[in-house]
């Protein structure tokens, strides 16, 4: 039961609706060969456009990948060259090589505990007893 309080024609009963014009389906028209060729060309053009978009994306990805790989290779070459230059410099200045070995000035390992391999400040204790010992041991 449809009742519309704002509509004066509504009495609580379903009112008949005015007839709507029926949808008339036209029979499919025959396309001429030229129209079919034109439509086919439109499909082909759209397909090419979509393919080109995908192709451009693939080209961009390939280009970025190539640039990335090239940059990585260039970085490795520079690192290797720098390392070779450092070794050449250290081989001509042995005192610097010892300094580099003894002191860690690399800030990358701040979290790790640093243990020195050479500890010159600690006394060296002998395990042998000196000849002039004051020990009160067994004297024969």
Secondary structure, 3 states (H helix, E strand, C coil): CCCCCCCCCCCCCCCCCCCCCCCCCCCCCCCCHHHHHHHHHHHHHHHHHHHHHHHHHHHHHHHHHHHHHHHHHHHHHHHHHHHHHHHHHHHHCHHHHHHHHHCCCCHHHCCCCCCCCCCCCCCCCCCCCCCCCCCCCCCC
